[in-house]
Amino acid sequence: MHIPENYLSPSTCGVMVAAMAPVWAHAARRVRDDLPAEKVSLLGVAAAFSFLAMMFNVPIPGGTTGHAVCGTLVAILFGPWPALLAISMALAMQAFLFGDGGVLALGANCFNLAFVLPMVGFGAYRLVRLHARGARGELVAAGVGSYLGINAAALCAATELGVQPLLFVDAAGQALFCPYPLWVSVPAMLVGHLTVWGAAEVVFTVGILAYVRRVAPSFGAGVTVPDGRRGTAGVAALLAALAVATPLGLLATGDAWGEWSAGDLAARVGYMPGGMGGWQWAALLPDYSLGGLPGWVGYMLSAVIGVALLVVVFRLAVGLARPEVDFDGRA
């Protein structure tokens, strides 16, 4: 669901960034005003869960792959506005460092995955929680919310891609950017997310939430226990286990729908869309690879690097925003 570079017109990318700018600003204010420093520093851990989930590619018949996002999970643990910032940071790191998702398309990807997904997912979660009580009820609500959230995000991504050939064509009537109209992009995106990838989102969300609630009841906003650091080792162990297991995502062959290279896209539609040869970002670790290392080693090390960067960035953010607070959240 990461929209690549040049699949959206520059004007579409500009509109999406302009739309997200005030949303990011509002989210930053909400996090600053509503979350204690020690909780803000843990947002990096939550962002790492989302980053790792997106590395586990899951195939469906036909050679197409997809992945979970865990956007609803982060919203349940910290609230939808902190989730927006956490997932946006994960998406920005993927785009700039690993070339996963377009840099110019970052506004659109953040709108879909960091805004729509956690907002819809958390809203559905809250509605179900009105009728589903207790620990089991929370897991049911999390499953429903995560399923609806990722499908809402998929619908938005499909719409953004599908309007491109309706709005931007050359003199010969050929698409300049994504060539698949709405009546192709919407079913193509939703079939996988309504089935396999929606199920993957539910499994990741419910599984991680159940584990965190058991081993670290203080992890998350609005949750306090006598020992505020209880279970942090368990959460770290889960992150480490997921990072080590990420090479399993390489077993899924093929690309996600709408994430082909320009050459592969041209082979599919029979021509090269005129705008596909535009600007390209040179990622430092493209496709989660590290030099001449075997693919699985590079993939795993990329997971470790990504997790470490996300944790460090949010801990540094606390120190910069609130210099009177140290990295352990103590005044």
VENZICOR-V835444 format. One record per backbone hydrogen bond with DSSP energy under -1.0 kcal/mol. NH is the residue of the N-H (numbers start at 1). CO is the residue of the C=O. If there is no record, write none. Layout:
# VENZICOR-V835444
nh:NH co:CO
nh:NH co:CO
This chain:
# VENZICOR-V835444
nh:7 co:4
nh:13 co:9
nh:14 co:10
nh:15 co:11
nh:16 co:12
nh:17 co:13
nh:18 co:14
nh:19 co:15
nh:20 co:16
nh:21 co:17
nh:24 co:20
nh:25 co:21
nh:26 co:22
nh:27 co:23
nh:28 co:24
nh:29 co:25
nh:30 co:26
nh:31 co:27
nh:32 co:28
nh:33 co:29
nh:34 co:30
nh:35 co:31
nh:40 co:36
nh:41 co:37
nh:43 co:40
nh:46 co:42
nh:47 co:43
nh:48 co:44
nh:49 co:45
nh:50 co:46
nh:51 co:47
nh:52 co:48
nh:53 co:49
nh:54 co:50
nh:55 co:52
nh:56 co:53
nh:57 co:55
nh:58 co:66
nh:60 co:64
nh:66 co:58
nh:74 co:70
nh:75 co:71
nh:76 co:72
nh:77 co:73
nh:78 co:74
nh:79 co:75
nh:83 co:79
nh:84 co:80
nh:85 co:81
nh:86 co:82
nh:87 co:83
nh:88 co:84
nh:89 co:85
nh:90 co:86
nh:91 co:87
nh:92 co:88
nh:93 co:89
nh:94 co:90
nh:95 co:91
nh:96 co:92
nh:97 co:93
nh:100 co:94
nh:102 co:3
nh:106 co:103
nh:109 co:105
nh:110 co:106
nh:111 co:107
nh:112 co:108
nh:113 co:109
nh:114 co:110
nh:115 co:110
nh:116 co:111
nh:117 co:112
nh:119 co:115
nh:120 co:116
nh:121 co:117
nh:122 co:118
nh:123 co:119
nh:124 co:120
nh:125 co:121
nh:126 co:122
nh:127 co:123
nh:128 co:124
nh:129 co:125
nh:131 co:128
nh:132 co:128
nh:137 co:133
nh:138 co:134
nh:139 co:135
nh:140 co:136
nh:141 co:137
nh:142 co:138
nh:143 co:139
nh:144 co:140
nh:145 co:141
nh:146 co:142
nh:147 co:143
nh:148 co:144
nh:149 co:145
nh:150 co:146
nh:151 co:147
nh:152 co:148
nh:153 co:149
nh:154 co:150
nh:155 co:151
nh:156 co:152
nh:157 co:153
nh:158 co:154
nh:159 co:155
nh:160 co:156
nh:161 co:157
nh:162 co:158
nh:163 co:159
nh:167 co:163
nh:168 co:164
nh:170 co:174
nh:173 co:170
nh:176 co:168
nh:178 co:7
nh:184 co:181
nh:185 co:181
nh:186 co:182
nh:188 co:184
nh:189 co:185
nh:190 co:186
nh:191 co:187
nh:193 co:189
nh:194 co:190
nh:197 co:192
nh:199 co:195
nh:200 co:196
nh:201 co:197
nh:202 co:198
nh:203 co:199
nh:204 co:200
nh:205 co:201
nh:206 co:202
nh:207 co:203
nh:208 co:204
nh:209 co:205
nh:210 co:206
nh:211 co:207
nh:212 co:208
nh:213 co:209
nh:214 co:210
nh:215 co:211
nh:216 co:212
nh:219 co:216
nh:221 co:77
nh:230 co:227
nh:232 co:229
nh:235 co:231
nh:236 co:232
nh:237 co:233
nh:238 co:234
nh:239 co:235
nh:240 co:236
nh:241 co:237
nh:242 co:238
nh:243 co:239
nh:244 co:240
nh:245 co:241
nh:248 co:245
nh:249 co:246
nh:250 co:247
nh:251 co:248
nh:259 co:256
nh:265 co:261
nh:266 co:262
nh:267 co:263
nh:268 co:264
nh:269 co:265
nh:270 co:266
nh:275 co:176
nh:276 co:273
nh:278 co:275
nh:283 co:281
nh:285 co:97
nh:287 co:98
nh:288 co:285
nh:293 co:290
nh:298 co:294
nh:299 co:295
nh:300 co:296
nh:301 co:297
nh:302 co:298
nh:303 co:299
nh:304 co:300
nh:305 co:301
nh:306 co:302
nh:307 co:303
nh:308 co:304
nh:309 co:305
nh:310 co:306
nh:311 co:307
nh:312 co:308
nh:313 co:309
nh:314 co:310
nh:315 co:311
nh:316 co:312
nh:317 co:313
nh:318 co:314
nh:319 co:315
nh:320 co:316
nh:321 co:317
nh:322 co:318
nh:325 co:322
nh:326 co:330
nh:329 co:326
